[in-house]
């Protein structure tokens, strides 16, 4: 199969109506923080046990088409010796891998950040593919204030995302392009909207410059919401209207799927906002989810590190996946939470 056919086959498997992407790619410090909140030590054995549980949740493939894994998980096995990527693939869930090396402060740009990890990426992708990964993910972050992000940060992060996407496609790996406009701060919804539009416009300019085939990417943006410290939070209808207004201005119709990140929203908020977006009528792209905490938080609390809670953990994950599946077609109702 040639490279373009590989990419198309992966897109076809990832982009299915009524399904979304599970983000289970928490870095070591992030998973340690999540586990600490439920009183569990972040050991390799505990991480493996938890991720085996969620990837093996029976029927998860009905609502989850793909899963983003951390590098450690790609090499781990379930108790019966099954590689964890294969555990997902058996359910029709495409395994993928987070490939960026995290964010650092951007030099001579106070308050801005830049993502590392391009060095040796092509070589690493060859290894990840051999372990079963068919797509990759790279996250760029944008802090928001009256003056942030700077123009330099917008351009530099767009360039990084585009270079990463080009390297992935050359290797036959579908790139998830994740420009995250952060929810932290007290900025208004209008400020978030402006920053998101500027960021997405620059990202697609860079993708075009690097000859990235848009039909073979997945976009993972943030929704347009006020900063979480802002006095007035937005309703799902307001989030939907403003998010779609920005996307229609910036994202070409060639992109097959837009899978939103949850970015600090509660599980119920993330589902309600996705549902409101999908109630706005037909759009050029599939509009779905790529949630981490908003899918896993109830499952982690139900598990609490105990093998005896395995069933409850899986049921909590399946419930959130099912509710987000309903939100993908605008059929979610808050009453479904109970």
N, C-alpha and C positions, 0 to 999 in steps of 0.2 A: 504494500500500500504506500503510495507516495505521500509526501508531507501534507499537501493540501487535503488529501482524502482522510488522512489521520485526524487532522484538525476538525474537519467537518463531522466525522464520526463521533468525536468527543463532544462537540457542540450539540449534536443531535441527542446524545445520551444525557447531557447536562440540562438542556433547555426543554423541559416537558411541562405543559400546562398543569397547574395545580400542585407543582412541586417547587422546592427551593433547595438551598445549599446550607448544610450544617457547618458552621465554623468551629472546629475543634482543634485549632492550631495555637492555643495559648502557649506563650513562651514559658520557660522555667520560672521566672519571677511572677508572672501573671497567674499561672496555675497554683503556685504556692500561696498566693494571696487568696484565691478562690477557695482552696482547701482549708486554709486557716480559718476562714469564715464559718466553715462547717465542722471545725475541730479535728481535721485530718492532717497528718503530716505528709508533706509532698515528697514521698520516696518514689523511686522508679517502680517498685512493686505496686504501690497504691495508684500511681498514674496509669499503669498498664491495666490494673483491675478495673478502674473506672472507665477507661476508654474502650476496653473489651465489652463492658456492659452496654454502653450506649451504641457502639457499632453493631452489636449483636441483637439490639432490640427488635423483636420479631414484627415484621410488617413496616419497619421504618421507611423502606424504599417506596412505599405508596405515596409519601409526601416529601421525601428527601431524595433528590436525584444525584447529589454529589456531596462529598465531605472534604473540607480542608484540614489536613493533618500537620502536626508539628514533626520535625525531622526525626525525633526520637520514636514517635508512634509508627512511622513508616517501617522501622526495623523491629518492632515488637510483635509478639505472638500471643494468641489467646491460650487458655489453659490446655487446650487440646492440640496445640502446636500450629494452628492456622495463623499465618501472617495477618495482622490487623487490616492491612489494605484489602486482602482477599476476603476477610470477613464482611467488609462493606460491599465489595464487588459481587459477592454471592446474592446480595439483596437488590442488585441492579443499581447500587450507589457507586458513582465514579469516584475513585480516590484521587486526591490532589495534594499539593504540598505548598506550605508557606516558604518562600525562598529569600525574602529580604532579611537583612541582619539587624533590623531595628532602627530606631531613630536616634539622632544625636543633635545637639545644638548646632545651628548653622553658623559658620565662622563669620564674624563681623556683621551679624544680623541678630541683635538681641531680641529674644522672644520667638524667633523662627526656628524650625527644625527641618532636618533633611534625613532621608533614609539611605542607609548603606547596604552593600551586598552585591554590587555588579561584578566585582572582580571574581573571575573563575566561575561565573554563573553557568556558562554553556557546559563546562565540564561537570559541574554538580548536577545539572539537569539530566545528563546521560545516566548518572548513577541513580537518580530518583526514578527515572523511567524504568530502569531495570528492576526497581523495587515495586513497580506497579502504579506509580503516579502518572496521570494523563493530563493534568492541568496544574497550573501554579498560581500563586497569589503574591502580590507586592502591594504594601500599604504605604501611602504617603500621608502625612498629617499636616493640618493647617490650623494653627492657633488663631483665634479671632479676638480682636479688640478694635478700637477706633482706628488704629494704624496697622494692625496685623491682619493677614500676612503681608509682608513686603512684596513688591513686584519681583524682586530677586528670588524669593522663596517660591513664589508661584511658578516662575519660569524654570527654576532648578529642579523642583519636584516633578514638574511635567516632563522634563527631559529625562529624568531617571525612570519614570513610569514607562515612557515610550521606548527607551533603550532596553529595558527589561522585557517589554512585550515583544519587541523585534527579535531578541535572542530566543525567547520561548518559541515563537512561531517558526523560527529557523530550525529548531530542534523537534518540531512536531508536537509541541506542548501548548495547550490553550492557555493564554494569560487572563487571569482575573485582574482588572485594573481598578485599584481601590484608592481614590482620592478622598480622604476623610476630613471634612470640615468639622472641627471639634465642637462639642456641645458645651464644653466648660466655659464659664464666664457669665456676664450679665448682659450680653449684647442682645439687641432686638432681633425680631424675625426678619425685618427689612435688611439689617446688616448681614445676617446669615445668607439671605437670598442673594444679595449683591456679591458676597465673597464666593458663594457656590457657583454663580454664573461665570465669574472671572476665572475661577479654577478650572471648571469643566471646559470652557472655551479654550484655555491654554493647553489643557491635556489633549484635546482632539487636534489642535494645531500641531502639537509635537508628534502624536501618533501618525498623522498624515506625513509629516516631514520624514519620519523613519520608515515609511512605507508599510506600516502595520495594516493587515487586512482586517477591517472592522467586523466583517461577517464571522470572524474567528476569535472574537474577544467576548468577555462578559464584563460589564461595568458594575462596580460595587460602590455606589456613592452613599453619602449620608442624605437623609431627608432634610428639608428646610424647616428648621425649628428654632425658637428663641433659645438663647443661652439658658442653662438650667438654673442659674441664679437670677434670671430676669423676673420681675414682679408679675408679669402676665404671661402665662403659658398659653399655647395655641390649641384650639380644638382639632380633632382629626380632620374635619372638613377644611379648616384653614391650612393645615399642613399639606393636605392633598392638593388643594388649589395652587398654592405657592410652589410646591415641589414640581408639579407638572408644568407650570408656567416656565420654570427655569430649564427643565429637561427639554421641553419643546424648542427652546431657544438655542440649545447647545449640543444636544446628542443626535448625531445623524441616524436616520431610519435604518441604516445598514446594520447597526448593532442589534444582535438577536435578542438579548435579554439584559435587563437592568435588575440586579439583585441587591436590594438595599441592606446596609449594615444597620444594626440597632443602636450603636453608639451611645450607650448609657440610658436608653429608654427602658422602662420596666417591661416585662414580658407582655402584659396586657396592653400597654401603650403602643408597643411596636406592632402588635397584631392589629389593633384598632386603626392605627395610621395607615398600615398597608391595605387594609380593607377599604378605607375611605379613598385611597388613591385608585384602587381598582373599581370603585363605583362611579368613576368619572367618565366611563365610556371607553371605546376602543382607542388604543394608542399604537404607534408604530412598532413598539417593542413589547415583549413579555415583561411584566412587572411583578417581581417576586422578592424573596427574602434570602439573605445570607447572614443569619443571626448566630452569634456565639452565646453570650450570656442570656439573651432573651429567649433562647431555646433551652439552654442547659441549666439555668439557675434553679428551677423547680426540681429537676432531676438530681442535681448535686445535693440539695437539701434533703430530698427523700432518701438518698443513698447514705449520706453521713458516714461513709467509710465502712459500713457493715455489709458483709455478704448476705446477711439475712434480709436486707432491704433491696436486693437486686430487682425483684419484681416491681416494687413500688417506684424505684428509680426509672426503670424502663417505661412504665406506664405514664409517669410524669412527662418524660421526653416525648412519648408518642402523642400524648394529649396536646402539647404545645405544637408539635409538628402538624397534627390534624387541624388545629385551629388556624394556623398560618396557611395551610393548604386551602382552607375555606376562604381566607382573606385574599388569596391569589385570584379568586374569581368574584370578590365582593359579596361573599355569602356568609361572612362572619357576623355573629351577634353576641353582644356582651353576656347574654344569658347562657351561652355555651360554656362560659368559664366555670359555672357550677355544675 
